[in-house]
Amino acid sequence: EDRWVVLYNPHLLLAWDGHVNTEYGASSLLPVYLYKYFFKGPDQTKFGID
């Protein structure tokens, strides 16, 4: 059935020689999320023993 076929971009499929999932994200908060994602610091963990 066609409902199980994953959407694809033929240009990216040929350029990267494999499947690339691309989706459109429309939100007024998208630039804020991208800024925080790109400029986040390294992973950190706090640990303490009493």
PDB file of N, CA, C and O in Angstrom:
ATOM      1  N   GLU A   1       0.821  -1.175   0.000  1.00  0.00           N
ATOM      2  CA  GLU A   1       0.000   0.000   0.000  1.00  0.00           C
ATOM      3  C   GLU A   1       0.873   1.249   0.000  1.00  0.00           C
ATOM      4  O   GLU A   1       1.981   1.243   0.536  1.00  0.00           O
ATOM      5  N   ASP A   2       0.370   2.308  -0.599  1.00  0.00           N
ATOM      6  CA  ASP A   2       1.118   3.557  -0.675  1.00  0.00           C
ATOM      7  C   ASP A   2       1.191   4.299   0.653  1.00  0.00           C
ATOM      8  O   ASP A   2       2.036   5.178   0.815  1.00  0.00           O
ATOM      9  N   ARG A   3       0.333   3.969   1.596  1.00  0.00           N
ATOM     10  CA  ARG A   3       0.350   4.713   2.860  1.00  0.00           C
ATOM     11  C   ARG A   3       1.580   4.390   3.697  1.00  0.00           C
ATOM     12  O   ARG A   3       1.853   5.102   4.663  1.00  0.00           O
ATOM     13  N   TRP A   4       2.330   3.347   3.366  1.00  0.00           N
ATOM     14  CA  TRP A   4       3.531   2.991   4.107  1.00  0.00           C
ATOM     15  C   TRP A   4       4.801   3.562   3.470  1.00  0.00           C
ATOM     16  O   TRP A   4       5.898   3.343   3.983  1.00  0.00           O
ATOM     17  N   VAL A   5       4.664   4.281   2.371  1.00  0.00           N
ATOM     18  CA  VAL A   5       5.822   4.859   1.694  1.00  0.00           C
ATOM     19  C   VAL A   5       6.243   6.139   2.419  1.00  0.00           C
ATOM     20  O   VAL A   5       5.422   7.023   2.663  1.00  0.00           O
ATOM     21  N   VAL A   6       7.522   6.225   2.756  1.00  0.00           N
ATOM     22  CA  VAL A   6       8.050   7.397   3.448  1.00  0.00           C
ATOM     23  C   VAL A   6       8.309   8.494   2.431  1.00  0.00           C
ATOM     24  O   VAL A   6       8.844   8.235   1.352  1.00  0.00           O
ATOM     25  N   LEU A   7       7.926   9.734   2.777  1.00  0.00           N
ATOM     26  CA  LEU A   7       8.200  10.852   1.895  1.00  0.00           C
ATOM     27  C   LEU A   7       9.704  11.046   1.764  1.00  0.00           C
ATOM     28  O   LEU A   7      10.451  10.786   2.707  1.00  0.00           O
ATOM     29  N   TYR A   8      10.147  11.499   0.603  1.00  0.00           N
ATOM     30  CA  TYR A   8      11.570  11.704   0.389  1.00  0.00           C
ATOM     31  C   TYR A   8      11.779  12.867  -0.566  1.00  0.00           C
ATOM     32  O   TYR A   8      10.868  13.279  -1.284  1.00  0.00           O
ATOM     33  N   ASN A   9      12.994  13.382  -0.558  1.00  0.00           N
ATOM     34  CA  ASN A   9      13.393  14.457  -1.447  1.00  0.00           C
ATOM     35  C   ASN A   9      14.346  13.853  -2.477  1.00  0.00           C
ATOM     36  O   ASN A   9      15.452  13.454  -2.114  1.00  0.00           O
ATOM     37  N   PRO A  10      13.948  13.774  -3.759  1.00  0.00           N
ATOM     38  CA  PRO A  10      14.788  13.099  -4.755  1.00  0.00           C
ATOM     39  C   PRO A  10      16.159  13.743  -4.936  1.00  0.00           C
ATOM     40  O   PRO A  10      17.130  13.047  -5.233  1.00  0.00           O
ATOM     41  N   HIS A  11      16.254  15.062  -4.763  1.00  0.00           N
ATOM     42  CA  HIS A  11      17.547  15.734  -4.923  1.00  0.00           C
ATOM     43  C   HIS A  11      18.511  15.329  -3.806  1.00  0.00           C
ATOM     44  O   HIS A  11      19.682  15.048  -4.061  1.00  0.00           O
ATOM     45  N   LEU A  12      18.011  15.301  -2.564  1.00  0.00           N
ATOM     46  CA  LEU A  12      18.856  14.884  -1.448  1.00  0.00           C
ATOM     47  C   LEU A  12      19.164  13.395  -1.511  1.00  0.00           C
ATOM     48  O   LEU A  12      20.252  12.969  -1.124  1.00  0.00           O
ATOM     49  N   LEU A  13      18.223  12.610  -1.992  1.00  0.00           N
ATOM     50  CA  LEU A  13      18.439  11.173  -2.131  1.00  0.00           C
ATOM     51  C   LEU A  13      19.626  10.895  -3.042  1.00  0.00           C
ATOM     52  O   LEU A  13      20.462  10.045  -2.734  1.00  0.00           O
ATOM     53  N   LEU A  14      19.706  11.606  -4.160  1.00  0.00           N
ATOM     54  CA  LEU A  14      20.821  11.419  -5.089  1.00  0.00           C
ATOM     55  C   LEU A  14      22.112  12.038  -4.560  1.00  0.00           C
ATOM     56  O   LEU A  14      23.184  11.451  -4.713  1.00  0.00           O
ATOM     57  N   ALA A  15      22.026  13.209  -3.945  1.00  0.00           N
ATOM     58  CA  ALA A  15      23.229  13.897  -3.472  1.00  0.00           C
ATOM     59  C   ALA A  15      23.897  13.143  -2.321  1.00  0.00           C
ATOM     60  O   ALA A  15      25.125  13.074  -2.267  1.00  0.00           O
ATOM     61  N   TRP A  16      23.117  12.582  -1.405  1.00  0.00           N
ATOM     62  CA  TRP A  16      23.672  11.921  -0.229  1.00  0.00           C
ATOM     63  C   TRP A  16      23.692  10.405  -0.365  1.00  0.00           C
ATOM     64  O   TRP A  16      24.144   9.705   0.540  1.00  0.00           O
ATOM     65  N   ASP A  17      23.205   9.898  -1.487  1.00  0.00           N
ATOM     66  CA  ASP A  17      23.187   8.457  -1.757  1.00  0.00           C
ATOM     67  C   ASP A  17      22.494   7.693  -0.623  1.00  0.00           C
ATOM     68  O   ASP A  17      22.971   6.647  -0.183  1.00  0.00           O
ATOM     69  N   GLY A  18      21.368   8.230  -0.161  1.00  0.00           N
ATOM     70  CA  GLY A  18      20.613   7.582   0.898  1.00  0.00           C
ATOM     71  C   GLY A  18      19.401   8.407   1.276  1.00  0.00           C
ATOM     72  O   GLY A  18      19.223   9.525   0.793  1.00  0.00           O
ATOM     73  N   HIS A  19      18.570   7.850   2.143  1.00  0.00           N
ATOM     74  CA  HIS A  19      17.330   8.515   2.545  1.00  0.00           C
ATOM     75  C   HIS A  19      17.613   9.633   3.536  1.00  0.00           C
ATOM     76  O   HIS A  19      18.409   9.461   4.459  1.00  0.00           O
ATOM     77  N   VAL A  20      16.971  10.765   3.352  1.00  0.00           N
ATOM     78  CA  VAL A  20      17.061  11.899   4.267  1.00  0.00           C
ATOM     79  C   VAL A  20      15.639  12.343   4.573  1.00  0.00           C
ATOM     80  O   VAL A  20      14.885  12.688   3.663  1.00  0.00           O
ATOM     81  N   ASN A  21      15.269  12.337   5.852  1.00  0.00           N
ATOM     82  CA  ASN A  21      13.934  12.767   6.241  1.00  0.00           C
ATOM     83  C   ASN A  21      13.951  14.275   6.445  1.00  0.00           C
ATOM     84  O   ASN A  21      14.677  14.774   7.306  1.00  0.00           O
ATOM     85  N   THR A  22      13.171  14.998   5.675  1.00  0.00           N
ATOM     86  CA  THR A  22      13.072  16.448   5.822  1.00  0.00           C
ATOM     87  C   THR A  22      11.627  16.803   6.128  1.00  0.00           C
ATOM     88  O   THR A  22      10.699  16.279   5.512  1.00  0.00           O
ATOM     89  N   GLU A  23      11.455  17.695   7.083  1.00  0.00           N
ATOM     90  CA  GLU A  23      10.118  18.135   7.453  1.00  0.00           C
ATOM     91  C   GLU A  23      10.112  19.645   7.594  1.00  0.00           C
ATOM     92  O   GLU A  23      11.137  20.252   7.906  1.00  0.00           O
ATOM     93  N   TYR A  24       8.969  20.242   7.367  1.00  0.00           N
ATOM     94  CA  TYR A  24       8.808  21.684   7.484  1.00  0.00           C
ATOM     95  C   TYR A  24       8.302  22.001   8.881  1.00  0.00           C
ATOM     96  O   TYR A  24       7.292  21.452   9.322  1.00  0.00           O
ATOM     97  N   GLY A  25       8.998  22.880   9.568  1.00  0.00           N
ATOM     98  CA  GLY A  25       8.573  23.280  10.905  1.00  0.00           C
ATOM     99  C   GLY A  25       8.199  24.750  10.913  1.00  0.00           C
ATOM    100  O   GLY A  25       9.052  25.613  10.708  1.00  0.00           O
ATOM    101  N   ALA A  26       6.933  25.038  11.146  1.00  0.00           N
ATOM    102  CA  ALA A  26       6.481  26.432  11.146  1.00  0.00           C
ATOM    103  C   ALA A  26       6.006  26.795  12.545  1.00  0.00           C
ATOM    104  O   ALA A  26       4.965  26.322  13.003  1.00  0.00           O
ATOM    105  N   SER A  27       6.772  27.630  13.211  1.00  0.00           N
ATOM    106  CA  SER A  27       6.400  28.085  14.543  1.00  0.00           C
ATOM    107  C   SER A  27       7.113  29.399  14.811  1.00  0.00           C
ATOM    108  O   SER A  27       8.221  29.623  14.323  1.00  0.00           O
ATOM    109  N   SER A  28       6.483  30.256  15.576  1.00  0.00           N
ATOM    110  CA  SER A  28       7.134  31.516  15.924  1.00  0.00           C
ATOM    111  C   SER A  28       8.281  31.285  16.902  1.00  0.00           C
ATOM    112  O   SER A  28       9.138  32.154  17.065  1.00  0.00           O
ATOM    113  N   LEU A  29       8.306  30.123  17.552  1.00  0.00           N
ATOM    114  CA  LEU A  29       9.368  29.812  18.506  1.00  0.00           C
ATOM    115  C   LEU A  29      10.528  29.046  17.877  1.00  0.00           C
ATOM    116  O   LEU A  29      11.504  28.744  18.563  1.00  0.00           O
ATOM    117  N   LEU A  30      10.442  28.729  16.602  1.00  0.00           N
ATOM    118  CA  LEU A  30      11.501  27.967  15.943  1.00  0.00           C
ATOM    119  C   LEU A  30      12.850  28.679  15.992  1.00  0.00           C
ATOM    120  O   LEU A  30      13.844  28.030  16.319  1.00  0.00           O
ATOM    121  N   PRO A  31      12.947  29.977  15.688  1.00  0.00           N
ATOM    122  CA  PRO A  31      14.264  30.641  15.786  1.00  0.00           C
ATOM    123  C   PRO A  31      14.843  30.603  17.202  1.00  0.00           C
ATOM    124  O   PRO A  31      16.055  30.463  17.369  1.00  0.00           O
ATOM    125  N   VAL A  32      13.999  30.725  18.209  1.00  0.00           N
ATOM    126  CA  VAL A  32      14.465  30.668  19.598  1.00  0.00           C
ATOM    127  C   VAL A  32      15.019  29.285  19.900  1.00  0.00           C
ATOM    128  O   VAL A  32      16.080  29.166  20.512  1.00  0.00           O
ATOM    129  N   TYR A  33      14.321  28.241  19.483  1.00  0.00           N
ATOM    130  CA  TYR A  33      14.784  26.872  19.707  1.00  0.00           C
ATOM    131  C   TYR A  33      16.106  26.626  18.995  1.00  0.00           C
ATOM    132  O   TYR A  33      17.034  26.070  19.582  1.00  0.00           O
ATOM    133  N   LEU A  34      16.197  27.036  17.736  1.00  0.00           N
ATOM    134  CA  LEU A  34      17.428  26.817  16.981  1.00  0.00           C
ATOM    135  C   LEU A  34      18.602  27.560  17.603  1.00  0.00           C
ATOM    136  O   LEU A  34      19.705  27.016  17.668  1.00  0.00           O
ATOM    137  N   TYR A  35      18.391  28.782  18.057  1.00  0.00           N
ATOM    138  CA  TYR A  35      19.455  29.544  18.705  1.00  0.00           C
ATOM    139  C   TYR A  35      19.948  28.809  19.953  1.00  0.00           C
ATOM    140  O   TYR A  35      21.154  28.654  20.146  1.00  0.00           O
ATOM    141  N   LYS A  36      19.024  28.359  20.794  1.00  0.00           N
ATOM    142  CA  LYS A  36      19.404  27.647  22.006  1.00  0.00           C
ATOM    143  C   LYS A  36      20.115  26.339  21.678  1.00  0.00           C
ATOM    144  O   LYS A  36      21.057  25.956  22.372  1.00  0.00           O
ATOM    145  N   TYR A  37      19.671  25.642  20.617  1.00  0.00           N
ATOM    146  CA  TYR A  37      20.277  24.365  20.240  1.00  0.00           C
ATOM    147  C   TYR A  37      21.694  24.560  19.715  1.00  0.00           C
ATOM    148  O   TYR A  37      22.606  23.829  20.103  1.00  0.00           O
ATOM    149  N   PHE A  38      21.886  25.537  18.840  1.00  0.00           N
ATOM    150  CA  PHE A  38      23.196  25.742  18.227  1.00  0.00           C
ATOM    151  C   PHE A  38      24.231  26.276  19.213  1.00  0.00           C
ATOM    152  O   PHE A  38      25.415  25.959  19.098  1.00  0.00           O
ATOM    153  N   PHE A  39      23.801  27.074  20.172  1.00  0.00           N
ATOM    154  CA  PHE A  39      24.741  27.724  21.072  1.00  0.00           C
ATOM    155  C   PHE A  39      24.708  27.172  22.491  1.00  0.00           C
ATOM    156  O   PHE A  39      25.175  27.825  23.424  1.00  0.00           O
ATOM    157  N   LYS A  40      24.162  25.984  22.656  1.00  0.00           N
ATOM    158  CA  LYS A  40      24.159  25.392  23.991  1.00  0.00           C
ATOM    159  C   LYS A  40      25.581  24.962  24.354  1.00  0.00           C
ATOM    160  O   LYS A  40      26.393  24.650  23.482  1.00  0.00           O
ATOM    161  N   GLY A  41      25.856  24.952  25.618  1.00  0.00           N
ATOM    162  CA  GLY A  41      27.181  24.571  26.090  1.00  0.00           C
ATOM    163  C   GLY A  41      27.353  23.060  26.086  1.00  0.00           C
ATOM    164  O   GLY A  41      26.450  22.324  25.687  1.00  0.00           O
ATOM    165  N   PRO A  42      28.509  22.605  26.529  1.00  0.00           N
ATOM    166  CA  PRO A  42      28.738  21.156  26.598  1.00  0.00           C
ATOM    167  C   PRO A  42      27.838  20.521  27.666  1.00  0.00           C
ATOM    168  O   PRO A  42      27.338  21.204  28.560  1.00  0.00           O
ATOM    169  N   ASP A  43      27.646  19.227  27.559  1.00  0.00           N
ATOM    170  CA  ASP A  43      26.835  18.507  28.537  1.00  0.00           C
ATOM    171  C   ASP A  43      27.487  18.612  29.916  1.00  0.00           C
ATOM    172  O   ASP A  43      28.709  18.539  30.041  1.00  0.00           O
ATOM    173  N   GLN A  44      26.666  18.783  30.939  1.00  0.00           N
ATOM    174  CA  GLN A  44      27.171  18.914  32.299  1.00  0.00           C
ATOM    175  C   GLN A  44      26.343  18.047  33.233  1.00  0.00           C
ATOM    176  O   GLN A  44      25.164  17.785  32.996  1.00  0.00           O
ATOM    177  N   THR A  45      27.001  17.610  34.309  1.00  0.00           N
ATOM    178  CA  THR A  45      26.317  16.833  35.335  1.00  0.00           C
ATOM    179  C   THR A  45      26.786  17.309  36.699  1.00  0.00           C
ATOM    180  O   THR A  45      27.977  17.541  36.908  1.00  0.00           O
ATOM    181  N   LYS A  46      25.852  17.454  37.623  1.00  0.00           N
ATOM    182  CA  LYS A  46      26.203  17.777  39.003  1.00  0.00           C
ATOM    183  C   LYS A  46      26.007  16.521  39.835  1.00  0.00           C
ATOM    184  O   LYS A  46      24.993  15.833  39.714  1.00  0.00           O
ATOM    185  N   PHE A  47      26.985  16.231  40.677  1.00  0.00           N
ATOM    186  CA  PHE A  47      26.937  15.025  41.479  1.00  0.00           C
ATOM    187  C   PHE A  47      27.479  15.349  42.859  1.00  0.00           C
ATOM    188  O   PHE A  47      28.494  16.036  42.983  1.00  0.00           O
ATOM    189  N   GLY A  48      26.831  14.875  43.871  1.00  0.00           N
ATOM    190  CA  GLY A  48      27.314  15.129  45.223  1.00  0.00           C
ATOM    191  C   GLY A  48      26.997  13.974  46.156  1.00  0.00           C
ATOM    192  O   GLY A  48      26.008  13.263  45.978  1.00  0.00           O
ATOM    193  N   ILE A  49      27.847  13.802  47.144  1.00  0.00           N
ATOM    194  CA  ILE A  49      27.647  12.762  48.158  1.00  0.00           C
ATOM    195  C   ILE A  49      27.706  13.429  49.522  1.00  0.00           C
ATOM    196  O   ILE A  49      28.635  14.182  49.811  1.00  0.00           O
ATOM    197  N   ASP A  50      26.716  13.152  50.358  1.00  0.00           N
ATOM    198  CA  ASP A  50      26.706  13.706  51.722  1.00  0.00           C
ATOM    199  C   ASP A  50      27.211  12.686  52.707  1.00  0.00           C
ATOM    200  O   ASP A  50      27.278  12.964  53.905  1.00  0.00           O
TER     201      ASP A  50
END
